[in-house]
Amino acid sequence: MIVRQVRYLMDPWAAKGGPQSRRIQRQRAEKFALWCQKRGIRDLRQVGKRQVIGFLRELETSGRSAKTIQGHWYALRALFRLAELPEPVRFISEADKSKSAS
C-alpha cells in the first residue's frame, strides 16, 4: 500500500523536470517505502521522524557515503512535499556529530 502511494505521487513528478535526478529520487523514495513496508507501515501518514532517522541510520551503518544519505533525505523531502506532509526531520550522521563535538 505505501509503495503504491509513493509511486502514485512520485511517477508524474519524476516525468517532469530533470529526468535523471528525479528518476533517482523516485527510486530512493520507493526504497524508503519498501523499508517502511517491511516494518509494518502501510500508509505514508504513519511515517514519522523515527522511521526517517531509522532508515537513514541504516544507510549510514551499511557504509553509504554522507552525500548518498543526503540524496536520500532530499528524495524523502520531495515525497513529503508531494504528500503534503511536514518536512522530514534532518539527519545528522554519527561522523558529523563527532566533528561538532571536537
N, CA, C and O atoms as a MOPAC input file, in Angstrom:
PM7 MOZYME 1SCF
protein

 N      0.82000 1    -1.19400 1     0.00000 1
 C      0.00000 1     0.00000 1     0.00000 1
 C      0.86800 1     1.26500 1     0.00000 1
 O      0.65200 1     2.16000 1    -0.81700 1
 N      1.83900 1     1.34300 1     0.90200 1
 C      2.69400 1     2.53700 1     0.97400 1
 C      3.51800 1     2.68500 1    -0.30800 1
 O      3.77100 1     3.80100 1    -0.76400 1
 N      3.93500 1     1.55800 1    -0.88600 1
 C      4.70800 1     1.62100 1    -2.13300 1
 C      3.82900 1     2.18500 1    -3.24400 1
 O      4.29000 1     2.99300 1    -4.05100 1
 N      2.57800 1     1.77000 1    -3.28900 1
 C      1.65100 1     2.30400 1    -4.28700 1
 C      1.43300 1     3.80400 1    -4.10500 1
 O      1.35900 1     4.55100 1    -5.08000 1
 N      1.33300 1     4.23400 1    -2.85800 1
 C      1.17300 1     5.66700 1    -2.58100 1
 C      2.37200 1     6.44900 1    -3.11800 1
 O      2.21400 1     7.49400 1    -3.75000 1
 N      3.55900 1     5.93100 1    -2.85800 1
 C      4.77900 1     6.61100 1    -3.30800 1
 C      4.81500 1     6.67900 1    -4.82600 1
 O      5.13000 1     7.72600 1    -5.39100 1
 N      4.50000 1     5.58900 1    -5.48400 1
 C      4.50600 1     5.59500 1    -6.95300 1
 C      3.46000 1     6.55700 1    -7.50700 1
 O      3.71600 1     7.26900 1    -8.47800 1
 N      2.28600 1     6.57600 1    -6.88900 1
 C      1.21000 1     7.46900 1    -7.32600 1
 C      1.65400 1     8.93500 1    -7.24800 1
 O      1.35400 1     9.73200 1    -8.13600 1
 N      2.36100 1     9.27100 1    -6.18800 1
 C      2.82100 1    10.64900 1    -6.00500 1
 C      4.04900 1    10.97300 1    -6.84700 1
 O      4.14300 1    12.05200 1    -7.43200 1
 N      4.98600 1    10.03700 1    -6.90500 1
 C      6.29500 1    10.33500 1    -7.49000 1
 C      6.36100 1    10.13000 1    -9.00500 1
 O      7.13400 1    10.81600 1    -9.67200 1
 N      5.57600 1     9.21000 1    -9.56800 1
 C      5.69200 1     8.93500 1   -11.00200 1
 C      5.40200 1    10.16000 1   -11.87400 1
 O      6.21300 1    10.47700 1   -12.74400 1
 N      4.28000 1    10.86100 1   -11.67700 1
 C      4.04700 1    12.05600 1   -12.50400 1
 C      5.10100 1    13.13800 1   -12.26300 1
 O      5.50700 1    13.83200 1   -13.19500 1
 N      5.53500 1    13.27900 1   -11.02600 1
 C      6.55500 1    14.26100 1   -10.66400 1
 C      7.87700 1    13.93200 1   -11.35400 1
 O      8.55900 1    14.82400 1   -11.85800 1
 N      8.23500 1    12.64200 1   -11.37500 1
 C      9.50800 1    12.22700 1   -11.97200 1
 C      9.50600 1    12.41100 1   -13.48600 1
 O     10.56500 1    12.56000 1   -14.09500 1
 N      8.32600 1    12.40000 1   -14.09400 1
 C      8.23400 1    12.55600 1   -15.54700 1
 C      8.52900 1    13.99000 1   -15.98900 1
 O      8.80200 1    14.23600 1   -17.16400 1
 N      8.47200 1    14.93100 1   -15.05300 1
 C      8.73800 1    16.34100 1   -15.36400 1
 C     10.16200 1    16.69400 1   -14.95000 1
 O     10.82200 1    15.92200 1   -14.25500 1
 N     10.62400 1    17.84400 1   -15.37500 1
 C     11.91800 1    18.34100 1   -14.91200 1
 C     13.08700 1    17.51100 1   -15.40200 1
 O     13.00200 1    16.85000 1   -16.43700 1
 N     14.19300 1    17.55000 1   -14.64200 1
 C     15.39700 1    16.79300 1   -14.98500 1
 C     15.14600 1    15.30300 1   -14.79500 1
 O     15.12400 1    14.82800 1   -13.65900 1
 N     14.95800 1    14.56200 1   -15.86900 1
 C     14.52900 1    13.16900 1   -15.73500 1
 C     15.50000 1    12.27900 1   -14.96400 1
 O     15.06200 1    11.39300 1   -14.23000 1
 N     16.78000 1    12.48700 1   -15.11000 1
 C     17.75600 1    11.62100 1   -14.43600 1
 C     17.69600 1    11.78500 1   -12.91900 1
 O     17.59200 1    10.79700 1   -12.19200 1
 N     17.76100 1    13.01300 1   -12.44200 1
 C     17.77100 1    13.22300 1   -10.99100 1
 C     16.42400 1    12.87600 1   -10.36700 1
 O     16.38000 1    12.31600 1    -9.27100 1
 N     15.34600 1    13.19400 1   -11.03500 1
 C     14.02300 1    12.86700 1   -10.48600 1
 C     13.78600 1    11.36300 1   -10.48400 1
 O     13.14300 1    10.83600 1    -9.57700 1
 N     14.29600 1    10.67400 1   -11.48600 1
 C     14.16900 1     9.21300 1   -11.52000 1
 C     14.91300 1     8.60200 1   -10.33800 1
 O     14.41400 1     7.67900 1    -9.69400 1
 N     16.09300 1     9.11100 1   -10.06000 1
 C     16.87600 1     8.61800 1    -8.91900 1
 C     16.14500 1     8.91600 1    -7.61500 1
 O     16.08900 1     8.06200 1    -6.73000 1
 N     15.58600 1    10.11200 1    -7.48800 1
 C     14.85200 1    10.44300 1    -6.26600 1
 C     13.62200 1     9.55400 1    -6.10300 1
 O     13.29900 1     9.13900 1    -4.99000 1
 N     12.93800 1     9.26300 1    -7.20300 1
 C     11.78600 1     8.36100 1    -7.13400 1
 C     12.22100 1     6.97800 1    -6.65600 1
 O     11.55200 1     6.37300 1    -5.81900 1
 N     13.33100 1     6.47800 1    -7.17900 1
 C     13.84300 1     5.16900 1    -6.75500 1
 C     14.18800 1     5.18100 1    -5.27000 1
 O     13.91800 1     4.21000 1    -4.56300 1
 N     14.77500 1     6.25800 1    -4.80000 1
 C     15.13800 1     6.35700 1    -3.38300 1
 C     13.89300 1     6.41700 1    -2.50400 1
 O     13.86900 1     5.82600 1    -1.42500 1
 N     12.86900 1     7.12000 1    -2.95400 1
 C     11.61400 1     7.18000 1    -2.19500 1
 C     10.95400 1     5.80100 1    -2.14600 1
 O     10.39600 1     5.41700 1    -1.11800 1
 N     11.01500 1     5.06000 1    -3.25000 1
 C     10.46300 1     3.70400 1    -3.27100 1
 C     11.24700 1     2.78500 1    -2.34500 1
 O     10.66600 1     1.92600 1    -1.68100 1
 N     12.54800 1     2.96000 1    -2.29900 1
 C     13.37400 1     2.16300 1    -1.38500 1
 C     12.94500 1     2.41300 1     0.06200 1
 O     12.85300 1     1.47700 1     0.85700 1
 N     12.68500 1     3.66700 1     0.39600 1
 C     12.20200 1     4.01500 1     1.72600 1
 C     10.83800 1     3.37400 1     1.98400 1
 O     10.59500 1     2.84500 1     3.06900 1
 N      9.95000 1     3.42000 1     0.99100 1
 C      8.61800 1     2.82900 1     1.14800 1
 C      8.71200 1     1.32500 1     1.39800 1
 O      7.99000 1     0.79100 1     2.24100 1
 N      9.58600 1     0.64700 1     0.68000 1
 C      9.77800 1    -0.79600 1     0.90300 1
 C     10.32800 1    -1.05400 1     2.29700 1
 O      9.91100 1    -2.00000 1     2.96600 1
 N     11.25500 1    -0.22400 1     2.73200 1
 C     11.82300 1    -0.34100 1     4.07900 1
 C     10.71200 1    -0.20100 1     5.11300 1
 O     10.64800 1    -0.97400 1     6.06900 1
 N      9.83900 1     0.78400 1     4.92400 1
 C      8.71700 1     1.00100 1     5.84700 1
 C      7.74700 1    -0.17400 1     5.82100 1
 O      7.28400 1    -0.63300 1     6.86500 1
 N      7.44800 1    -0.65000 1     4.63300 1
 C      6.50100 1    -1.75500 1     4.48000 1
 C      6.97800 1    -2.99400 1     5.23000 1
 O      6.17900 1    -3.69200 1     5.85400 1
 N      8.27800 1    -3.26600 1     5.16900 1
 C      8.83800 1    -4.41800 1     5.88600 1
 C      8.67500 1    -4.27500 1     7.39100 1
 O      8.73200 1    -5.26700 1     8.11800 1
 N      8.47600 1    -3.06500 1     7.86100 1
 C      8.32100 1    -2.79600 1     9.29300 1
 C      6.86000 1    -2.57800 1     9.68000 1
 O      6.56300 1    -2.08400 1    10.76800 1
 N      5.96100 1    -2.95000 1     8.78500 1
 C      4.53900 1    -2.90900 1     9.09200 1
 C      3.84100 1    -1.58700 1     8.84400 1
 O      2.67200 1    -1.43500 1     9.20000 1
 N      4.52000 1    -0.63800 1     8.25000 1
 C      3.90400 1     0.66300 1     7.96000 1
 C      3.21900 1     0.56100 1     6.60200 1
 O      3.84200 1     0.21300 1     5.59900 1
 N      1.93900 1     0.86800 1     6.59200 1
 C      1.15900 1     0.66800 1     5.38300 1
 C      0.68100 1     1.97200 1     4.73500 1
 O      0.11800 1     1.94800 1     3.64100 1
 N      0.89900 1     3.09900 1     5.39900 1
 C      0.40000 1     4.37300 1     4.89200 1
 C      1.42400 1     5.47000 1     5.18700 1
 O      2.05800 1     5.47100 1     6.24200 1
 N      1.57800 1     6.39100 1     4.25800 1
 C      2.53900 1     7.48800 1     4.44400 1
 C      2.24600 1     8.31800 1     5.68800 1
 O      3.16200 1     8.86900 1     6.29800 1
 N      0.97700 1     8.40800 1     6.06500 1
 C      0.62500 1     9.20200 1     7.24600 1
 C      1.10700 1     8.56200 1     8.54500 1
 O      1.08000 1     9.20000 1     9.59800 1
 N      1.54700 1     7.30800 1     8.47700 1
 C      2.09700 1     6.63500 1     9.65600 1
 C      3.58700 1     6.90800 1     9.83100 1
 O      4.16900 1     6.55400 1    10.85700 1
 N      4.19800 1     7.53100 1     8.84400 1
 C      5.64000 1     7.76800 1     8.86800 1
 C      5.93900 1     9.00300 1     9.70700 1
 O      5.30700 1    10.04800 1     9.55300 1
 N      6.91200 1     8.86200 1    10.59400 1
 C      7.34200 1     9.97600 1    11.42500 1
 C      8.85300 1    10.05500 1    11.47400 1
 O      9.55300 1     9.40200 1    10.70000 1
 N      9.34200 1    10.86600 1    12.39700 1
 C     10.78900 1    11.07800 1    12.44900 1
 C     11.53600 1     9.80300 1    12.81900 1
 O     12.67300 1     9.61600 1    12.38600 1
 N     10.93000 1     8.92600 1    13.60500 1
 C     11.58500 1     7.67000 1    13.98200 1
 C     11.89500 1     6.81700 1    12.74800 1
 O     12.96700 1     6.21900 1    12.65500 1
 N     10.95400 1     6.76500 1    11.80600 1
 C     11.17100 1     5.97600 1    10.59400 1
 C     12.22200 1     6.62300 1     9.69100 1
 O     13.08000 1     5.93800 1     9.13600 1
 N     12.14700 1     7.93700 1     9.55100 1
 C     13.12300 1     8.64000 1     8.70000 1
 C     14.53200 1     8.44400 1     9.25400 1
 O     15.45000 1     8.09400 1     8.51100 1
 N     14.70400 1     8.66700 1    10.54600 1
 C     16.02500 1     8.51200 1    11.16100 1
 C     16.48700 1     7.06200 1    11.08100 1
 O     17.65100 1     6.79800 1    10.77800 1
 N     15.58700 1     6.12000 1    11.35000 1
 C     15.95100 1     4.70600 1    11.29000 1
 C     16.42800 1     4.29500 1     9.91000 1
 O     17.42400 1     3.58300 1     9.77900 1
 N     15.72000 1     4.74100 1     8.88200 1
 C     16.09300 1     4.42500 1     7.50600 1
 C     17.45500 1     5.01700 1     7.15300 1
 O     18.31800 1     4.32600 1     6.61200 1
 N     17.64000 1     6.29100 1     7.46100 1
 C     18.90200 1     6.95100 1     7.12200 1
 C     20.06200 1     6.40600 1     7.95000 1
 O     21.18000 1     6.29200 1     7.44700 1
 N     19.81200 1     6.07200 1     9.19800 1
 C     20.85700 1     5.48500 1    10.03800 1
 C     21.26900 1     4.11200 1     9.48900 1
 O     22.44700 1     3.75500 1     9.50900 1
 N     20.29400 1     3.35600 1     9.00300 1
 C     20.60800 1     2.05800 1     8.40800 1
 C     21.47800 1     2.22600 1     7.16100 1
 O     22.39300 1     1.43600 1     6.93100 1
 N     21.19500 1     3.24700 1     6.36400 1
 C     22.04900 1     3.53000 1     5.20600 1
 C     23.47000 1     3.85000 1     5.66400 1
 O     24.44700 1     3.39400 1     5.07100 1
 N     23.56300 1     4.63800 1     6.72600 1
 C     24.87100 1     5.03600 1     7.25400 1
 C     25.65500 1     3.82100 1     7.75100 1
 O     26.83800 1     3.67900 1     7.44200 1
 N     25.00800 1     2.95200 1     8.51200 1
 C     25.71900 1     1.79100 1     9.06600 1
 C     26.06100 1     0.76000 1     7.99400 1
 O     26.93400 1    -0.08300 1     8.19800 1
 N     25.37200 1     0.82700 1     6.84900 1
 C     25.70700 1    -0.09500 1     5.75900 1
 C     26.83600 1     0.45300 1     4.88600 1
 O     27.20100 1    -0.15500 1     3.88000 1
 N     27.39000 1     1.61700 1     5.28000 1
 C     28.56300 1     2.14100 1     4.58600 1
 C     28.28700 1     3.16500 1     3.50600 1
 O     29.19900 1     3.52800 1     2.76500 1
 N     27.06100 1     3.64100 1     3.39300 1
 C     26.76300 1     4.65900 1     2.38800 1
 C     27.45300 1     5.96600 1     2.75600 1
 O     27.61900 1     6.28400 1     3.93400 1
 N     27.84800 1     6.70900 1     1.74900 1
 C     28.53600 1     7.98000 1     1.99000 1
 C     27.54700 1     9.03300 1     2.48100 1
 O     26.33500 1     8.89800 1     2.31600 1
 N     28.09300 1    10.08000 1     3.08700 1
 C     27.25600 1    11.17900 1     3.58000 1
 C     26.47900 1    11.81800 1     2.43200 1
 O     25.32700 1    12.21700 1     2.60800 1
 N     27.09900 1    11.91700 1     1.26700 1
 C     26.44100 1    12.51200 1     0.10400 1
 C     25.26000 1    11.65100 1    -0.36200 1
 O     24.21700 1    12.18200 1    -0.74400 1
 N     25.42300 1    10.34300 1    -0.33100 1
 C     24.33700 1     9.43400 1    -0.70500 1
 C     23.18400 1     9.54100 1     0.28400 1
 O     22.01900 1     9.57400 1    -0.11400 1
 N     23.50800 1     9.59400 1     1.56300 1
 C     22.47400 1     9.71800 1     2.59400 1
 C     21.72900 1    11.03700 1     2.42500 1
 O     20.50700 1    11.08800 1     2.56000 1
 N     22.46100 1    12.09100 1     2.13200 1
 C     21.82700 1    13.38700 1     1.90000 1
 C     20.89200 1    13.30900 1     0.68900 1
 O     19.80700 1    13.89000 1     0.70100 1
 N     21.31100 1    12.60000 1    -0.34300 1
 C     20.46200 1    12.41300 1    -1.52300 1
 C     19.16300 1    11.69500 1    -1.18600 1
 O     18.10200 1    12.03200 1    -1.71100 1
 N     19.25500 1    10.70600 1    -0.30800 1
 C     18.04300 1    10.00900 1     0.13800 1
 C     17.14200 1    10.96500 1     0.92500 1
 O     15.92000 1    10.92800 1     0.78200 1
 N     17.74300 1    11.81300 1     1.74900 1
 C     16.93600 1    12.76700 1     2.51000 1
 C     16.20900 1    13.72900 1     1.56400 1
 O     15.03700 1    14.04000 1     1.78000 1
 N     16.89700 1    14.19900 1     0.52100 1
 C     16.25800 1    15.08900 1    -0.45100 1
 C     15.08500 1    14.38700 1    -1.14200 1
 O     14.05400 1    15.00600 1    -1.40700 1
 N     15.24500 1    13.10200 1    -1.42800 1
 C     14.15200 1    12.33400 1    -2.03200 1
 C     12.96600 1    12.25100 1    -1.07500 1
 O     11.81500 1    12.37500 1    -1.49300 1
 N     13.25000 1    12.04100 1     0.21000 1
 C     12.17000 1    11.99500 1     1.20300 1
 C     11.49500 1    13.35600 1     1.33000 1
 O     10.27700 1    13.44000 1     1.48700 1
 N     12.28300 1    14.40800 1     1.26100 1
 C     11.70600 1    15.75300 1     1.33400 1
 C     10.75400 1    15.98100 1     0.15700 1
 O      9.66200 1    16.51800 1     0.33800 1
 N     11.16400 1    15.57500 1    -1.04000 1
 C     10.29100 1    15.71600 1    -2.21200 1
 C      9.01100 1    14.89900 1    -2.03200 1
 O      7.91500 1    15.37300 1    -2.33300 1
 N      9.15900 1    13.67900 1    -1.54100 1
 C      7.99400 1    12.82600 1    -1.30000 1
 C      7.05000 1    13.46400 1    -0.28600 1
 O      5.84200 1    13.52000 1    -0.51500 1
 N      7.58400 1    13.93700 1     0.81600 1
 C      6.75500 1    14.53700 1     1.85900 1
 C      6.04400 1    15.78800 1     1.32900 1
 O      4.89200 1    16.03800 1     1.68300 1
 N      6.71100 1    16.56400 1     0.49400 1
 C      6.06900 1    17.75300 1    -0.08300 1
 C      4.91000 1    17.34900 1    -0.99100 1
 O      3.83600 1    17.94900 1    -0.93900 1
 N      5.13100 1    16.33700 1    -1.81800 1
 C      4.07000 1    15.87400 1    -2.70900 1
 C      2.88800 1    15.31600 1    -1.92400 1
 O      1.73900 1    15.45700 1    -2.34200 1
 N      3.16700 1    14.68800 1    -0.79500 1
 C      2.11700 1    14.11900 1     0.05300 1
 C      1.51300 1    15.16200 1     0.99400 1
 O      0.60300 1    14.86000 1     1.76600 1
 N      2.02600 1    16.38800 1     0.92200 1
 C      1.58300 1    17.48600 1     1.79000 1
 C      1.73900 1    17.13600 1     3.26900 1
 O      0.86000 1    17.40100 1     4.08900 1
 N      2.88400 1    16.53100 1     3.58100 1
 C      3.25700 1    16.20100 1     4.95600 1
 C      4.33400 1    17.17900 1     5.41300 1
 O      5.01100 1    17.77600 1     4.57600 1
 N      4.50800 1    17.35700 1     6.72300 1
 C      5.59400 1    18.22100 1     7.20600 1
 C      6.95600 1    17.69600 1     6.73100 1
 O      7.14000 1    16.49200 1     6.55000 1
 N      7.89000 1    18.60700 1     6.53500 1
 C      9.22500 1    18.22700 1     6.07000 1
 C      9.83900 1    17.18400 1     6.99900 1
 O      9.70400 1    17.28600 1     8.21800 1
 N     10.51600 1    16.17600 1     6.43100 1
 C     11.13200 1    15.16000 1     7.28800 1
 C     12.24700 1    15.75400 1     8.14000 1
 O     12.88700 1    16.73800 1     7.76900 1
 N     12.45400 1    15.13600 1     9.27300 1
 C     13.47900 1    15.58800 1    10.20700 1
 C     14.85400 1    15.52400 1     9.53600 1
 O     15.13100 1    14.60500 1     8.76500 1
 N     15.70300 1    16.49500 1     9.83000 1
 C     17.07900 1    16.48800 1     9.30800 1
 C     17.86300 1    15.39100 1     9.99700 1
 O     17.68800 1    15.14100 1    11.18900 1
 N     18.71900 1    14.74700 1     9.24800 1
 C     19.52700 1    13.65200 1     9.77300 1
 C     20.95000 1    14.14200 1     9.98000 1
 O     21.55400 1    14.71300 1     9.07200 1
 N     21.47900 1    13.92200 1    11.16300 1
 C     22.87300 1    14.25700 1    11.45900 1
 C     23.61100 1    12.94700 1    11.65900 1
 O     23.31600 1    12.18800 1    12.58200 1
 N     24.57100 1    12.69100 1    10.78700 1
 C     25.30400 1    11.42700 1    10.85100 1
 C     26.19300 1    11.38000 1    12.08500 1
 O     26.49700 1    12.40400 1    12.69800 1
 N     26.59400 1    10.18000 1    12.42700 1
 C     27.49500 1     9.99900 1    13.56900 1
 C     28.81300 1    10.73700 1    13.32600 1
 O     29.38500 1    11.30600 1    14.25600 1
 N     29.29500 1    10.72800 1    12.08200 1
 C     30.54500 1    11.42200 1    11.75200 1
 C     30.39500 1    12.92700 1    11.97600 1
 O     31.29800 1    13.57500 1    12.50500 1
 N     29.24700 1    13.47700 1    11.56900 1
 C     29.00500 1    14.91000 1    11.77500 1
 C     28.89200 1    15.25100 1    13.25200 1
 O     29.34800 1    16.30800 1    13.68700 1
 N     28.28500 1    14.35600 1    14.02200 1
 C     28.16000 1    14.58600 1    15.46600 1
 C     29.53100 1    14.63900 1    16.12600 1
 O     29.78000 1    15.48300 1    16.98600 1
 N     30.42600 1    13.72900 1    15.71700 1
 C     31.75800 1    13.70500 1    16.33000 1
 C     32.58000 1    14.92100 1    15.90800 1
 O     33.40600 1    15.40300 1    16.68400 1
 N     32.36700 1    15.42700 1    14.68600 1
 C     33.07600 1    16.63300 1    14.24000 1
 C     32.66700 1    17.84200 1    15.06900 1
 O     33.50900 1    18.64800 1    15.46600 1
 N     31.36200 1    17.96100 1    15.32700 1
 C     30.88900 1    19.13200 1    16.06600 1
 C     31.23500 1    19.05100 1    17.54800 1
 O     31.27200 1    20.07700 1    18.22700 1
 N     31.49000 1    17.84800 1    18.06100 1
 C     31.85900 1    17.68500 1    19.46900 1
 C     33.32100 1    18.04800 1    19.70800 1
 O     33.71400 1    18.33700 1    20.83800 1
 N     34.12800 1    18.03500 1    18.64600 1
 C     35.56300 1    18.32600 1    18.79000 1
 C     35.82900 1    19.79300 1    18.95200 1
 O     36.98300 1    20.20000 1    19.08500 1

